[in-house]
Amino acid sequence: MQKLGKRHATNMAKIEKRIYEPSEAIATLKDLKHAKFTESVEIHLRLGIDPKQGDQQVRGTVTLPHGTGQTKLVAVFAEGEAEIEAKKAGADLVGGKELIDKIKTSGKCEFDVAVATPDMMASLASIAKILGPRGLMPSPKNETVTKNVGEAVTELKKGKIAFKNDDTANLHQIIGKVDQTPEQLLENLQAFMDAIRRAKPASAKGIYIKGATLTTTMGPGLLVGVN
């Protein structure tokens, strides 16, 4: 049997095997001994959906009131007025076909999320095999293909996130950092769960949210009641 580290053993001793109220779970997580870096706070959901059915995918976007605590590097594929608009909004990387050619040549994507104007999507097809596996391909479904690139960049910088279930009917999302206040983390959690409820597929039957766990990057998980 693997021996628990001192920090992990100390943390586990503070965890009870029961379902916590959200505010109580957040307070408990903040009271744990954390790693030497600023850990993220994560929510992991077990959903009552069939992930093999196209009409039972849970996906959407939501702007967390206090952001995730992470600085997102936003790339925008645009030309002309849209390129100028993206730069004014604070995009970290902006360009058209020359940026696409650069990525095609280097194979590198030095950004966390990509936005594109609709007219750029045909050109982006040439690097879809680079962007797609990394989850960076712009898509109308997560509102990253838009004519309003300035607004999209602003929302992403403020804490807008996209979520989607995995192929095991689970969904994982960072909702903040342990150095945020309990109130900020709770408001972020509530905003995220509201979005999850709105995203419930009409064809999903039975219990929608079967289980939820709050945890930190390196910490133990706490079962939490979110229904």
Phi, psi and omega in degrees: 000134180291133180280133179286142174293160183300314181296315181294320179296319178297318180294317182298329181292340181269353185262131177259146180276081180201175178268123182268151166289148183308313182295323180292320179296318180295316179299320179294316180298320181291336182275351181286164173279124186256166178292176184284350174253168180281107184287152174275157171255128187236148172245134179237123184247140172253115189256148179270062180231165173256102186295348179279347180265125182299331182271009177240022176282136177256109181211156180171189178226155176203144175262115179288132184306325184241017177069174180270355183083001179251142176271115181271133173269117185253126175255141179234126176262105184200162177223162177069222183298324180295325178295317178296318180298318180296319179295319179295328182281350177102019177299143183277333182215124183225137178179171179249235185295332179292325177290321178297316179296323179296316179292321179298321182286315185272332185074009183259141176233096185265058178202165185259335181208147182238141176238146179216149171282153182305324182290347180269350187295325179296321179289328180292343179302332182289342178240017180300325181288344176270314183285318186305306182298339180264004180070028186251000182288122177302146183211140176299333183293330176251018172064030176256004168249110188201154174280337182267067186293328179297315178297319180297317180296315180301315181293320179295321179292332180280345179126019177288133181233157173246141180230155179199140178292156176267185185281005175249014180070020175254159179221133185234133182209135171282131180243004179161194179236154183295343179272001172281159182287157177304322181295319179294316180294321180294318179294322177297316180298316181296319179296319180294315181293326175299319179293322178297318180295321179294333183273005181300125179294139181297332183274353180285127182248160178078204182288125183280306179256102185277337180188152179218139179229129173258139180206172171250171185309315184244012186254175178285162180266146177242126174291134185227143178272118182236002180280000000 
